[in-house]
C-alpha cells in the first residue's frame, strides 16, 4: 500500500489527525504501539475537562474553535461526547482569565463566594473569595472521543495498525521513513503524535523538542450531586475537578508528578492523593473526602506549557503539551492536517 501520510501514535491527537487527513482524501496510515484506548499514555479515562477559561486569549479562541468541531464529531460518530456543566475558576490571577474571556466575546460572570455557594450548594467558597463562572465549561468523554476519532477516520478510509511500535522516524531527503517492526514505510509526510515517546522517536530525524514526561495522579471521589460545574483552582500546583461518569468526581493536581521514563510503569502518588483528598474536603462538602480509586496518566510538558505544532521537512511534530490539550483535539487534528498537506 502507498500512503500519503503516516501518523505515529493513536491517542486522541493522532486519531483526530488521521480523521482530518482521511476526510481530505489523503491515504493515511495510523500506527499505535499498544492497543487503541490503552492506559499507558495520556488519552485514557472516562472524562477530560473542557473550558474556555484561560488567561491567554489565544487559548480561549482555540477552545471556541474546538467547540463546534466536537459537535460535528458527535454527529459523525453518533456519540454524545461533550457535556456542558459550566465551569468555575478560583484562586490567584482569575482576573486575567475574565479579561481574556471578555476580549474573545465569551460569556462569563464574576461572583463572590456567597453567590457561588447559593447557586451550587455542593461547593464551598469563603464569602469574600471571587469566583469566575463561564457557562460553556464542561467535560469530554475521553475514551469515547478516542474511539469516535478512530472510527470516523476508518470510515473515511484511514488504515490503522495496533500493536505496531515505531522504533525510528527518519527524514530521507523530501520523504519520511518510519521503521515499525521489521518494516520500513516511506511516505511524503509523517506526523508524530506519540506523546511522551515523541522526543525519542524524533531524535533519529535530527529533531529535538523540549519535552519532559511526568507521571500524574488522578483520584475519584463519590458524590451525590452529579450536576456540579467543573472547578479549577489556580494555585501551585493548580487543582481541578470534573464529573467522571460512573466514577463520581475526578480530581487531580496539574503538573505535580515526577519526571519518568514513559516505558516504566509506576503507582499513583500517595502525596498527590492526600493533597487532592484535603482539597475535596475543603471545596466539596457533599463529596466523600476519601478517594475510592486513583490512577495515573502521562503529561508531556514543555517549559512554557505551550503546544508544539510544527513541520520539519517531511516530519510534522504534534505535541499539544502539558496536560491541557485534550479539549482542543479536533482542532489540533485539523491544524496538524494543514501542516501535513502544506
N, C-alpha and C positions, 0 to 999 in steps of 0.2 A: 504494500500500500504506500502511496506517495502522499505525504502530508504537507499542508501549507504552514501549519503551526503545531508545535508540541508544547503542551502545558505540563509543568512538573509540579505536582502537589495538588491533591483534590480535596483540600479543606474548602471552606466556603469561598475563599477568594479565587482559588484555581477553578472550582466548579462554576462560579459566576463568570469567570473569564472564558472558559470553554463554551458556556451558553452564549455569550455575546459573540464570540468568533463564529460558532456554528450557525447562528442566526444570520450572520453576514455572508454565509456561503463558503466560509473557509473550511477546508478539510482539516479537522482538528483531532489530535490525539491527546488524551488526558491520562497522565500516569500517576499512580498512587502507590507508595511503598508499602502501605498497610492495606486495610480494607476501608471502603467508604464509611464514614461515620466513626472511625476508630477513636479511641480515647487517649492517645499518646500525644496529641498536639494541642491546637488552640481553638478548634471549632466545635468540639463536642459539648453536649449538655442540652438541657431542655429549654433554656432561655438565655438571652443576652439583652442588655439594656438598649433601648432606643431613646435618644434625646436630641433635641435641637440645641440645648443649653451648653454653650462653650464660651470662654472669654474671647475667642478669636472669631471674628465674623466669617472667615474663610470656612471654618468647620460648620458654622451654622448654615451657611449657604449649601455646603455639601450635603448636610442632613436633609435640608429642604429638597434638594435634587433627588436624594435617595428615596424619599417617602413615596412618590408616585411610582418609582421603579419597583419597590416592594409590592405595591398593589398590583402592578402589571404581572409580576411573578406569581402572586397568589392566583390571579385569573388564569394564567397559563398552566399552572400546576394543579389547580383545583384544590388548594390547601389554604387554610387560614394561618398566616404566618406572623402578622404584626397586630398586636393588641394594644389599643390606646388606653392608658390609665391616667394620663397626666404625669408630670414629673416635678419634684421639689428639689431645690438646692439650698443648702445652708452652709455656714462657715465663712471663713475669710475670703474676700475677693468676689462675692457674688454680684456686686455692683457691676463688675466688668462683664459678667455673663448677661445681666439685664441690659446693659448698653449694647452688647453685640446682637442680642435678640431683637431689640428695638431697631437697630440700624438695618437689619435684614427684613423688617416688617413682620417678624414673628410675634404672635400673641404671647404676652407674659404679664405677670402681676406680682408686685412686691407686697408681701403680707407680714404682719407681725406674728409672734409666736402664739398669741391668744387666738387670733383669727384662724391660723393654721390648725390649731388644736380643736377649734369648734367645727371646722369643716371635716377634719379627719380625726375622730376621737381615738382611733387606734395608734396615733402618733403623739409624741411628746416633744414640745419645744418650749424653752423658758420664755416668759412673757415678752421681754424686750428683744429677743433674738429675731432678726429679719429672716424671712424665708421667701425664696423666689419660686413662683409657680408658673409652669408653661404647660398648656393643655395637650400639646402634641406628643409629650413623652409617653413611653410605654415599654413593651418588650417584644422581642422577636423569638419565635420558637426555633431554637438554633438547629437541633438535629433535623427538624423538618425542612429548614431552609437549605441545608446542605443537600438533602435528598431532592428538594424541588429544583435546585440549580442543576444537579447532575441529571435528573430525569428529563428536564426540558432541553438540556444540552444534547442528550442522546436522541431525543425526539427530533432535534434539528439536524442530526447527522453526525455528531461527535462520537468518537470511539473512546472507550475508557478501559484501561487495564489496571486492575487491582493486584496487590502483591507484586508490584514491579518497582523495586528500589533502584533509583538512578544513582550511579556512582560517580558520574562526572558530566559536566556541561562544558562544552568547548566551542570556541569560535574558530572556524576554519575559513578564513577569507570573508566572503559575504554570506556564508552559510553557517548554520549551527549544527553541532553534533551532540547527541545525547547518548550516553552509554548506560544501558539498562540490562542487567544480567550479562549474558554473553553477546548481546546485540548492540550495534551502533546504528542509531537512527539519525538521518540527516534531514534537515528541513530549512527553509529560508529563515525561519524565526523560531526561537524557543522562549517561552515565558516561564520564569522561575517564581513560583508562589509556594515555596517549600517551608515557610515559617522559620522555626528555629534551626532548620537544617540548611537554609539558603546560603548562608555565608560560606560554609564549607564547600557546597556544590559549585559556587561561583568562582572559587579560587582558581580552578583549572582554566577558566576563561579570562584570568587576569583581572577580575573584578573583585574589589574589596568593599563591603558595606559595613558601616559602623554599628553592627547589631550585637546585642548581649542577651542571650536567653536566660530567663529566670523561671523557676517553678513557683507558681502562685497557688494559694489555698482558697477554696470557697466552701462555705458551710451553709446548711439548710436548717431552718427553724420552723417548727409548727406554729401556725397562726390561724385563727378562725376567720378573720376578715380578709378575704381574698381580693377585695376591691381597692386596696390602698394604692396610691401612686408610687412610682419609683422615687428613691431618695438618694441623693449624693451629698455627702458632707465633705467639703473641700478642706481637708486637714493634711497633715503629713504623717503617715500616708493618708490619702483620701479613702473614705469608706463609701460603699454603695450597697443598695438593697433593691430588689425587684422580685416580682412574683415568679415562681417556677412551678408550672402546672404539675399537680400531684405530689409536689415536694414541699410546698409552703413558701417560705421567704428565703430567697437566695441572697447571701451576704458575703462580701469579700473586701479585702484591702487592695488598693491599687498600687502596683509596683512595690511590693513589700517582701517578695520572696528571694531566695538565694540564687546566685548565678549557677548554672548547671550545664552538664553535657546532655543534650537532648536525647541521646541514646541510653542514658542511665535513668532508670525509674527511681522514684522516691516517694515517701509518705507525705501526707498533709502536715503542715507546720502546727505544732502544738501551741506556739506563741500566737500565731495568727488566729487559731480557733478561740483562744482565750480573749484576744482583743476584740474579735467580732461578737463574741458572746456578751462581753461587757457593753458594747455599743448597742446591741439589740435590747438589752435590759434597760438602757437609758432612753433609747429612742422609740422602742416598740413595746409599750407596756402590755399590749394584748397578745404578744408572742411568748412562747416558751423560751426562756433565755439559754437553754442547753441545746446545742446542735444535735440533731438526730442523724446527720450524715455530713461528712466532709470529704472533699476530693481535690484533685489538683488539675491545673491546666498550665500550658506554657505561654509565657509572654515572650515576644521578640522585641526588645527595647532599643530605641535609638536615643542618643544623648538629649535631643530636644523634644522627643515624643512625636515628631512629625513623621509622615509616611515617606517611603522610598518608592517612587514610581518613575522609572527612567529606562532609557534604551541605550545600550552599548553595542553598536553594530547589529549583529543578528540576535543579540541577547536582550530580552526585556526583563527587568527586575521589578517584581511586585511584592513589596513588603509593607503593608499597611499596619504599622507597628504599635507597640507599647500598650496593647490591651484595650484600645478604644476603637478598633477598626471595624468590628463586625457589623455595626449599624449601617455602614456605608457599602456593604458588599456588592449589591447590584450596580451601584455607581462605579465602584472600583473595577468591576468586571468590564464595564463599558470603556473606562479610561485605559485599562491595560490592552483591551482590544484595539483601541485607537492607536496606541503605540506600536502594537504588533502589525497593524495594517498600514502604518505610515510609509 
